[in-house]
């Protein structure tokens, strides 16, 4: 089960930090991803963090967003700085209990019908 929090409204240039808290993880190797979906648009990748701390980001957020992991708490964070109006979207987290490389190779990341997903948290930049 994943529970997201931290969304809200902010002015352009502002910052927000989202949290995605997991519980009952059966395995210690996992890939956690952040995705976002704006009205009328497809869900898109924001960034991933693997259980060993390795991260990767979409080009649109590189240098502005940071994904980090608290292994002890099974919680992943998304620190968003220098927010832009185009960052406005519903943000979701997903966990897959395999490496990010394998999950991506098999097209599992970002699939709403695969893995485990949080309920989403709204971010509005205006």
C-alpha angles and dihedrals in degrees: 000000000000125000120192127200142160103071123135146121123304138166121252110281092029131119139236134178120213124199130204113192120195131193138192097020108184094200135039095217112078147138119227119195136189118214134175136203126195122198111283093008135100122258110267137195119257101174146315135223124194123213089256090058098257111147138194131183143200112254091242093065103032111128093015105059129051127194116203136174136220101199094185091058097034086233129138124200132204112202109196119193132174090024119200131201089251089063088069108120146106107281122213135184126213132189128203120183095226133069119291089241093056093040091053093044090056094044094243100129113090095016107129090206095054134067123359124306138195123230094255133247125228122238118190122185115189 
